[in-house]
Amino acid sequence: MSTPTARLRRTVGLRSAVALYVGAVLGTGILVLPAVAAETAGPASLVAWAGLSLLSLPLALTFAALARRQPVAGGFTAYIVRAFGTRWGAIAGWLFLAQVPTGTAFVGLLAASYLAAPFALGRDAQFVIAGAFIALAYGLNLLGLRLVGAAQAVATVGVLGLVVVVVLASVRDVRADAFAPLAPFGWPAVGFAAVQLFWAFVGWEAITPLAEEFHSPERDLRRASVLSVGIVAVVYLALATVTVGTHAYGPEASGLPPFARMAERALGSSALVAVGIAGGLLCFTPLNAYVAGLSRLAYALARSGDLPAWVGALHPWTGVPHRALGALGVACLIALGATYAADLHGADLLPISTSSFIATYVLSMAAAVRLLRGADAVLAAVGLVACVIVLAFVGALVAWLVAVAVAASLYSGRAHRAIVRAA
């Protein structure tokens, strides 16, 4: 008789899926990027926001189409394996996991800066907050995906409610002359702003490793994708418009992030505490979703032999990949400690993570072009072209991407040869 194998539990419905999707994409982009893009391209940065919002639809629908086709915990790596073979799947998985320590440390520090701002806490306190923040995300995931989905839904709804309040309260401060001239730095600057804003739209792939845990992946993945793209687009465009219209950017806006500055203008200084808490939640929702998805990715890579087998163990009580969660959590805290020791800022960590994201998007879209047919393949081709253009701007970090790819290829090749010899 064959021994039954442990399987992930089907606990994700449509509402939880939308909350996880929206939480994976919304967050840090709201906190920093509206002002950054406006400083780069002026009011014309709204064109970049609109363009990337439109681009999100083919990206999200492509990942949803792939997940419907093969709803497994490996997510996008499983699709790359099917298109190009096991070695390329391992490379994609390693590239994606390689950004976890620096990306998580960046998000933790950004959350800490918001949470500390109302109380004027210093650098040391912010690093302590960031460490606690990261530990909370991993600890919550260790309790099981059902609790994660419930927490994600509550946090997302609460934060979106506050965003709506701040945007509506700030409308009265919007001035028509803030939109003129429309493109003070020329239209090419819109392209540079779009590159900066790509970080805000990363996340559509994050839920594909959870497809095996959807109640009805063939029905809910596409619906959740479309609903989430619409919500994300409305939130981003509303915030970007108010940021430009109130001129909450530039040297005169220094001292507070745009969202906090708008809240202070519209609701008074007492709103800063609420905004600080909201800033922490806006960071926690994507981190929470990513911890869930990334641990399932590590679990799947371990099952396929592309990571050590011990990483693929599931906890007998909660059914979560607890060893993968533990290993990733420790790596993130080490990265945070190294950032503190080297006296780096959170933004110094961002390019490493962004380059890895873009590389995995290129491989995922290329796989989709090969695997999908009809309109789905056309959408994938649009996404591929856009991602290749963005990849051209990573510069010297190509060497980092090549190093990770070579390491993944060597480990995967050796592991699979060992499996063949054992057989």
Beta strands, then each sheet from edge to edge (+ up, - down):
end
